[in-house]
């Protein structure tokens, strides 16, 4: 079974299908997208099939850079962010919750950074996801 609720490679998810799967979490996804758009400008939404284990996920991109990944699940969605070392270290000074810091610290280090994935089911989860995005974008802005 794929991580995403959408695992049929031949069918890219439509907005109405995503809304049915997310249910009440649809408003949280809309809030995430609009907040990222308001804070960082033009953000493209690109669906990508990442293979049998992952399925379909949406990438929010700014130019060529992926800001975050959104993976729809039943009643919620996952947010994935790849943080460079500076952004991962900055998290400790950001007031992030301890559980998020533990998640960041435990994430394997890769050349691209640390991949952090969290479930968004509540408004509080959304606030933490937006904190992850702000850490990512602060680092990204240094590299532009």
C-alpha positions, -999 to 999 in steps of 0.1 A, spaced: 0 0 0 13 34 -9 19 63 15 -5 84 -5 -43 77 -7 -37 80 -44 -17 51 -58 -29 47 -94 0 58 -116 -23 63 -146 -46 88 -129 -34 121 -115 -57 131 -85 -83 158 -93 -91 185 -67 -126 171 -60 -110 136 -53 -85 151 -30 -112 170 -11 -132 137 -6 -101 119 7 -91 147 30 -126 155 43 -124 183 69 -86 185 64 -93 201 30 -95 235 47 -61 229 63 -46 221 29 -61 252 15 -48 272 44 -13 258 39 -13 267 2 -27 302 7 -3 309 36 28 298 16 15 318 -14 10 349 8 44 346 25 66 337 -4 49 347 -36 43 326 -67 41 290 -58 34 263 -84 14 232 -74 28 202 -93 15 166 -88 41 139 -90 39 101 -89 69 90 -68 65 53 -72 46 23 -57 57 30 -21 47 67 -21 20 72 -48 9 107 -58 20 138 -39 18 175 -46 49 196 -47 47 232 -39 75 248 -59 90 283 -61 108 284 -94 129 252 -96 130 247 -58 106 224 -40 93 242 -10 74 212 4 57 180 -5 20 172 4 9 136 5 -29 131 8 -41 105 32 -76 96 45 -87 125 67 -53 142 68 -22 149 48 16 146 53 39 176 48 74 168 39 102 194 39 139 189 32 159 212 55 196 220 50 219 219 79 216 257 86 178 254 86 179 223 108 202 241 133 180 273 132 150 252 143 165 250 178 163 288 181 129 291 165 107 281 194 97 248 176 80 222 198 104 196 213 87 168 193 95 186 161 131 192 171 135 155 179 120 147 145 145 170 128 174 157 148 165 121 141 161 126 103 189 110 83 214 134 68 216 134 30 234 156 5 201 176 -1 195 179 37 172 163 62 139 151 51 112 158 77 77 145 73 48 152 96 10 146 97 -13 176 94 -47 169 110 -54 200 132 -48 238 131 -19 233 156 -3 208 131 -7 234 103 11 260 124 40 237 129 41 228 92 42 265 84 71 268 109 89 241 89 83 260 57 96 292 72 128 275 83 132 260 48 125 294 31 148 313 54 176 290 43 165 291 7 166 329 7 202 328 18 210 307 -13 193 328 -39 
